[in-house]
Each structure stands twice: as structure tokens, then as C-alpha cells.
């Protein structure tokens, strides 16, 4: 399929309908003359003579005069190839050479992120150098190197990330406090907290006085699940007179919840109030979760009302927390009632809202109906949405809904990740459909994705897998 057709599919506003083919999308553009996605992402100028659909399909080179590429369209198309880096590069070069689009730092960063996901770091550095040479208004920035840190550390290439900070950033004039914080944040986020702590201690007084760095390390220990180290580090922060802020407390309250001590999180909440620390929405969301686990969802609702009385406006995370507590308590009817109120309260549901329902519901028809409602409301599924549902239906042994979700994923212009392929193959193997499973395995391997080792398919394990589960 030609890129122009694919762009048409990817530029479709999800609120228009739940699924759409490339041809029907083109006809939609043709009939409307101008089609806008969000605030004018995809624009079509009227064309006299032959229709746009015929031009796009049969004479794509003549469609350039009828299409304005802009940044958001290009970025979203690159992201849609997030599981097919070669295709992403092909599009990136094509839209510049044939589409006459001038790349900027943001589109370069999007492409660099895709390359880093597949460990194509030499190509990523090549793009960074190409960006620097491209002229005014386009140069690597802190986001560029934050992406490189993140992708190196997702691949557990710790020294390469540190070297990028020490040497490469000097060349670009970006070796500063912001870059150091980005490096530490990436190290902690990918469970390399020991190395992060060593780097921080090398900063002397800057580290000793930095609440932000201590918060990053505390969050890193939490991600590793080292609860005793979390308690030890929290105690050290107190002994060293580190000024704990609302973010410090939010992280440690979350730690208490994760290590099955939610009542201690509630105790910390009371300590914050006693110290006069003003809670923000993140802190309230954490306490609402904690009190729901320790005292029940009705107490969470009481605290939700309290936060409103104190002038703290709930966000979508607040409602998602309450929804999850209702679903976990088996009170799905109350969860649906809250879902119906969210838009009225100025917090439209997001994909996490629907994930809470998908995890709790146990009827395929109800899940598929809710999935369609999600898409029709304008909420775009993420790759982990598709993976979650394929795995769930696969575990239940229902292949029909598995393929319904797979088809919707393709219709929505999403390139399947290795986790989506592996979930589908697992479902097929479970049902004894070995030949079809092998076909999909060959397809994913041809695209450079790693297959799980399966004795049924005589698959050997692949190396160099990252911990970046869904992109």
C-alpha cells in the first residue's frame, strides 16, 4: 500500500467510526474536500478532474499538490511504524524527498526513538549528525539525548549511555544539569539505580542538596522492588536533612502500597497534613488508592470528596483509581456509573480507564462492545491494549475475538509488536493450530521481531531483547 493511502488511514479521527479501510478513508477525504484530524493535522485541498481516491491509488505521485504534510501527521505516521523500523526510515526519507516536507527536531526525535527501540544506535547517531547539518531551526536538543539515554538503558547498555553524556553531549553543548537529571532518571527508570547512585554521589553537595535527585533514586528503588532498600533510603533522606516534598511523600506512599502496607501510606498522608505539606492531585490519587486497599472503596470516595472541598481538582488518574477499586471490589455497576459521569466532570476517559474494565470483565461480547465504545468515543487503543485483549481471549481459548482484535489493530494502522505476535501465536498453539502459528512466527521473524522459544514450533530463543514491553 502506498504511503499516501497509509497516511489517510492513520490521519483518521477515531471518533468518526470504529474501523475503516484505506479505500473508504480516501473516499471520505474526497467527499469532504477538507478533512481535519484534531486541529488540522491532515489537510486536503480540492482537486479538479479525477477524484482523490483514484489519484491516491493509481497516481500517487500526482497527489502531492493535493496534500499538505505537517508535523503532527508525519510524527503520527512514524509512530505507527514503531514496530517496523525499516518501514519507518523509508517513510521518513520519502516524505522529505518526494513529499517536500522539511523535518524538524521533533520529527527527527520521533524517528530516533524508533531506531533506538530496535538497537539501531549507529543509524540513530547518524540521524543526530544529519540533524545538526540540516540547517537553522533543526538541531539536537535535550529531548534527543533523553531518548538516547532511555533506549540505551532499555537495552541495558549502561556504559554507552554514560559515555553519551560524558563525550557526545559535550560536542553538542548540552552537557548540563538538565542532561544529568535526564541520565539519572533514565538509569532509575530502567532499574540501574546502583550506577545512578554512584554517579550522584560523585556530584558532592549538588546531590546532597537535591530533593529531585533523591526522589529519582527513591523511585528507582521502588521500580526494582527492593523494599528494604526503599525504607533504608527514606531513613537516610531524613537523617541527611533532605527536604522531602510532596513528590517524595507520593513516591514513598506508593512504595507502601506496593509492598502491601497501605495503612502506612495512610499514616504518611496524616503526617503530611500535620507538617502542612499541601497535597497535589498525584498525592491525593496515591492516598485514595491506599485507603481503598486498607479500608475499602467507600473510604476512597470520602477522600475524593475531601480533595474537592480542599480545592484540589481531580484528574483522569483520580477517576481511574476509583474505577479500579470499584472493579476490584466486584462493583462493576458503580464503575460504569462513574465512567458515564467522567466526561460531565471535565475528565474524559483515557485508555487506562478502559484497561481497568478489560481486566475485570469476563464476557468476550461485553469486552468487545466496550472496546468499540472506546474507539467511537475518540480514545485510541495503545499496543498494550491489543496485547492485553489478545492474551485474555487466548487464555480463554476464544480465537474468534482474538482475530477480531487483530483485525481492528491492522485497520487502525498499528504495526503489531513482538508482544502482539507472541500473544497471537500462543493462542494458536494452545488451540493446536500449529501451521497457522508457524506462519505468523515466520512473518514476525521476517520483520526483525523476536519470537518466544516454543518447543511446539521448534523455535530457538532470540538474544538482545529489551525490557521495553510494549514500545
ZAMARGU-4260 file (C-alpha; in steps of 0.2 Angstrom, whole numbers, plus 5000, padded with zeros to 4 digits):
<rodrens>
0) 5000/5000/5000 | 5007/5017/4996 | 5012/5029/5009 | 4998/5042/5005 | 4985/5029/5007
5) 4993/5024/5024 | 4993/5042/5030 | 4975/5044/5026 | 4971/5029/5037 | 4982/5035/5051
10) 4975/5053/5050 | 4958/5047/5053 | 4949/5054/5068 | 4945/5039/5079 | 4928/5047/5084
15) 4922/5045/5066 | 4920/5026/5067 | 4927/5011/5075 | 4936/5004/5060 | 4939/5010/5042
20) 4948/5003/5026 | 4960/5013/5016 | 4948/5015/5002 | 4934/5021/5012 | 4945/5034/5021
25) 4951/5040/5004 | 4933/5042/4999 | 4929/5051/5015 | 4943/5064/5011 | 4937/5066/4993
30) 4919/5069/4998 | 4923/5082/5012 | 4936/5092/5002 | 4945/5096/5018 | 4947/5084/5032
35) 4954/5089/5049 | 4961/5077/5062 | 4962/5087/5079 | 4967/5104/5075 | 4971/5102/5056
40) 4983/5088/5055 | 4978/5081/5039 | 4973/5094/5026 | 4967/5090/5008 | 4965/5104/4995
45) 4951/5101/4982 | 4957/5093/4966 | 4948/5096/4950 | 4946/5082/4937 | 4950/5065/4943
50) 4945/5060/4961 | 4957/5060/4976 | 4954/5041/4978 | 4959/5037/4960 | 4974/5049/4962
55) 4980/5041/4978 | 4978/5024/4972 | 4983/5024/4954 | 4994/5040/4953 | 5001/5043/4970
60) 5015/5055/4963 | 5001/5067/4957 | 4993/5068/4974 | 5007/5079/4981 | 4998/5095/4975
65) 4983/5090/4985 | 4990/5086/5001 | 4999/5097/5014 | 5010/5086/5026 | 5013/5094/5043
70) 5022/5090/5058 | 5009/5080/5068 | 5004/5069/5053 | 5022/5065/5050 | 5025/5061/5068
75) 5010/5050/5070 | 5014/5041/5054 | 5032/5037/5061 | 5025/5031/5077 | 5013/5020/5068
80) 5028/5011/5061 | 5035/5009/5079 | 5037/4991/5077 | 5044/4991/5059 | 5060/5002/5059
85) 5064/4999/5041 | 5047/5005/5035 | 5048/5020/5047 | 5065/5025/5039 | 5058/5023/5022
90) 5044/5034/5026 | 5055/5047/5035 | 5066/5049/5019 | 5051/5048/5007 | 5041/5062/5015
95) 5056/5073/5014 | 5062/5069/4996 | 5045/5066/4987 | 5033/5074/4999 | 5044/5090/5001
100) 5042/5090/5020 | 5056/5099/5030 | 5060/5088/5045 | 5062/5097/5062 | 5069/5092/5078
105) 5053/5084/5084 | 5051/5073/5069 | 5070/5068/5070 | 5067/5064/5088 | 5052/5053/5084
110) 5062/5043/5071 | 5077/5042/5083 | 5066/5034/5096 | 5060/5021/5084 | 5078/5016/5079
115) 5083/5015/5097 | 5069/5003/5101 | 5077/4991/5089 | 5095/4994/5095 | 5100/5003/5078
120) 5111/5015/5088 | 5123/5019/5074 | 5109/5024/5062 | 5102/5035/5077 | 5118/5044/5079
125) 5119/5046/5060 | 5102/5055/5061 | 5108/5066/5075 | 5123/5071/5065 | 5112/5073/5050
130) 5100/5084/5060 | 5115/5095/5065 | 5120/5098/5047 | 5102/5101/5041 | 5102/5120/5045
135) 5093/5133/5055 | 5079/5128/5067 | 5084/5109/5067 | 5097/5103/5080 | 5098/5090/5093
140) 5091/5095/5110 | 5089/5088/5127 | 5074/5078/5122 | 5085/5070/5108 | 5098/5064/5121
145) 5084/5059/5134 | 5078/5047/5120 | 5095/5040/5118 | 5098/5038/5136 | 5081/5029/5138
150) 5084/5017/5123 | 5102/5013/5128 | 5096/5009/5146 | 5081/4999/5139 | 5094/4988/5131
155) 5105/4988/5147 | 5119/4997/5138 | 5124/5007/5154 | 5141/5012/5149 | 5136/5018/5132
160) 5123/5029/5140 | 5135/5037/5152 | 5148/5039/5138 | 5135/5048/5128 | 5133/5060/5142
165) 5151/5062/5145 | 5158/5064/5127 | 5144/5066/5114 | 5134/5079/5124 | 5150/5090/5126
170) 5151/5091/5107 | 5133/5097/5106 | 5135/5110/5120 | 5121/5101/5130 | 5131/5093/5145
175) 5122/5102/5159 | 5111/5100/5174 | 5096/5095/5164 | 5105/5082/5154 | 5112/5074/5170
180) 5095/5074/5178 | 5089/5065/5162 | 5103/5052/5163 | 5099/5048/5181 | 5080/5047/5178
185) 5083/5035/5163 | 5095/5025/5174 | 5082/5024/5188 | 5068/5020/5176 | 5077/5005/5169
190) 5082/4998/5186 | 5101/5003/5185 | 5099/5013/5202 | 5116/5007/5209 | 5125/5015/5194
195) 5114/5031/5196 | 5118/5032/5214 | 5137/5031/5211 | 5135/5045/5198 | 5125/5056/5210
200) 5137/5053/5225 | 5151/5060/5213 | 5142/5076/5212 | 5145/5080/5230 | 5135/5095/5238
205) 5124/5096/5222 | 5117/5078/5226 | 5116/5081/5245 | 5105/5096/5242 | 5095/5090/5228
210) 5077/5084/5233 | 5074/5080/5214 | 5089/5068/5213 | 5084/5059/5229 | 5066/5057/5223
215) 5073/5049/5207 | 5083/5037/5216 | 5069/5033/5228 | 5058/5030/5213 | 5071/5019/5206
220) 5072/5008/5221 | 5053/5006/5220 | 5054/5000/5202 | 5067/4987/5207 | 5055/4981/5221
225) 5069/4982/5234 | 5058/4987/5248 | 5071/4986/5262 | 5082/4997/5252 | 5067/5009/5249
230) 5065/5010/5268 | 5084/5012/5271 | 5085/5026/5258 | 5070/5035/5265 | 5078/5035/5283
235) 5094/5041/5275 | 5085/5056/5267 | 5078/5060/5284 | 5095/5058/5293 | 5104/5069/5280
240) 5090/5083/5281 | 5085/5081/5263 | 5070/5092/5261 | 5056/5079/5257 | 5042/5087/5246
245) 5025/5082/5241 | 5033/5071/5227 | 5045/5062/5240 | 5029/5058/5250 | 5019/5052/5235
250) 5033/5040/5230 | 5035/5033/5247 | 5016/5031/5249 | 5016/5022/5233 | 5030/5011/5239
255) 5020/5007/5255 | 5005/5002/5244 | 5016/4991/5233 | 5024/4981/5247 | 5006/4978/5254
260) 5007/4990/5268 | 4993/5003/5263 | 4989/5008/5280 | 5007/5015/5282 | 5003/5026/5267
265) 4988/5032/5275 | 4999/5036/5291 | 5011/5046/5279 | 4996/5056/5272 | 4992/5061/5290
270) 5010/5066/5293 | 5010/5077/5278 | 4994/5086/5284 | 5002/5088/5301 | 5018/5096/5293
275) 5007/5107/5282 | 5013/5100/5266 | 4999/5104/5253 | 4994/5088/5243 | 4993/5089/5225
280) 4982/5078/5214 | 4996/5065/5212 | 4997/5063/5231 | 4979/5063/5233 | 4977/5049/5220
285) 4990/5039/5229 | 4981/5041/5246 | 4964/5037/5238 | 4972/5021/5231 | 4980/5017/5248
290) 4964/5020/5259 | 4954/5010/5246 | 4966/4995/5249 | 4966/4996/5268 | 4948/5002/5272
295) 4938/5000/5256 | 4932/5010/5241 | 4919/5019/5251 | 4933/5027/5261 | 4941/5032/5245
300) 4925/5040/5239 | 4925/5050/5255 | 4943/5056/5252 | 4939/5060/5234 | 4925/5072/5241
305) 4938/5079/5253 | 4950/5084/5240 | 4937/5093/5230 | 4932/5103/5246 | 4951/5107/5249
310) 4951/5114/5231 | 4961/5101/5223 | 4954/5097/5206 | 4953/5078/5202 | 4961/5072/5186
315) 4958/5057/5175 | 4970/5047/5186 | 4959/5051/5201 | 4944/5043/5192 | 4954/5029/5185
320) 4960/5025/5203 | 4942/5024/5209 | 4936/5014/5194 | 4950/5001/5198 | 4945/5000/5216
325) 4926/4998/5211 | 4931/4984/5198 | 4942/4975/5210 | 4928/4975/5223 | 4917/4967/5210
330) 4906/4983/5210 | 4906/4985/5191 | 4889/4993/5190 | 4896/5008/5201 | 4912/5008/5190
335) 4901/5010/5174 | 4891/5024/5183 | 4907/5033/5186 | 4913/5031/5168 | 4897/5039/5162
340) 4900/5054/5173 | 4918/5057/5169 | 4915/5067/5153 | 4902/5078/5163 | 4915/5081/5176
345) 4928/5088/5164 | 4939/5072/5164 | 4935/5062/5148 | 4941/5044/5150 | 4958/5038/5143
350) 4964/5022/5138 | 4969/5017/5156 | 4951/5020/5161 | 4945/5006/5149 | 4960/4995/5153
355) 4953/4994/5171 | 4937/4987/5164 | 4945/4975/5152 | 4955/4967/5166 | 4939/4964/5176
360) 4926/4959/5164 | 4924/4941/5159 | 4912/4940/5145 | 4920/4942/5127 | 4905/4951/5120
365) 4904/4964/5134 | 4923/4967/5132 | 4921/4969/5113 | 4906/4981/5115 | 4916/4991/5127
370) 4931/4991/5115 | 4920/4998/5101 | 4913/5011/5113 | 4931/5017/5117 | 4936/5019/5099
375) 4920/5028/5094 | 4922/5040/5109 | 4939/5045/5101 | 4950/5035/5113 | 4964/5027/5104
380) 4970/5010/5109 | 4988/5008/5113 | 4998/4992/5108 | 4997/4985/5126 | 4978/4987/5124
385) 4978/4975/5109 | 4991/4963/5118 | 4981/4963/5134 | 4965/4958/5125 | 4973/4945/5113
390) 4981/4937/5128 | 4965/4937/5138 | 4954/4929/5124 | 4968/4917/5120 | 4969/4911/5138
395) 4950/4908/5137 | 4953/4898/5121 | 4942/4910/5111 | 4950/4913/5094 | 4936/4922/5086
400) 4938/4938/5097 | 4957/4936/5096 | 4956/4939/5077 | 4943/4952/5079 | 4955/4962/5089
405) 4970/4958/5077 | 4960/4964/5063 | 4955/4980/5072 | 4973/4983/5076 | 4978/4982/5057
410) 4963/4993/5052 | 4968/5006/5065 | 4985/5007/5056 | 4995/4999/5070 | 5010/4988/5066
415) 5010/4973/5078 | 5024/4972/5091 | 5033/4957/5095 | 5022/4955/5111 | 5006/4956/5100
420) 5013/4942/5088 | 5018/4931/5103 | 5001/4933/5111 | 4993/4928/5095 | 5005/4913/5092
425) 5002/4907/5110 | 4983/4907/5107 | 4985/4897/5091 | 4997/4885/5099 | 4985/4882/5113
430) 4971/4878/5101 | 4983/4866/5092 | 4984/4877/5076 | 5002/4874/5073 | 5003/4878/5055
435) 4995/4895/5057 | 5006/4898/5072 | 5021/4895/5062 | 5015/4906/5048 | 5014/4921/5060
440) 5030/4917/5068 | 5039/4917/5051 | 5030/4934/5047 | 5037/4942/5064 | 5054/4935/5061
445) 5055/4942/5044 | 5051/4959/5051 | 5065/4958/5063 | 5055/4954/5079 | 5060/4941/5092
450) 5049/4926/5094 | 5047/4917/5111 | 5056/4899/5111 | 5042/4886/5109 | 5045/4868/5108
455) 5029/4865/5098 | 5037/4876/5084 | 5055/4871/5087 | 5059/4890/5090 | 5076/4894/5097
460) 5077/4909/5109 | 5082/4926/5102 | 5095/4937/5111 | 5096/4955/5114 | 5078/4958/5120
465) 5075/4974/5129 | 5064/4977/5144 | 5053/4989/5134 | 5037/4978/5134 | 5026/4987/5123
470) 5036/5001/5115
</rodrens>
